[in-house]
């Protein structure tokens, strides 16, 4: 999941907990992140 974001130069903050893995992106880069993930085949709900 991080490779498309890295290719799109979207910075991330990753946090892992017992219940979830979180990938946070800056608010101003959300659209770029979603676009990068969609173009890599990820389904975004």
Buried (B, 14 or more C-beta within 10 A) or exposed (E): EEEBBEEBEBEBEEEEEEEEEEBEBEEEBEEBBBBBBEEEEEEEE
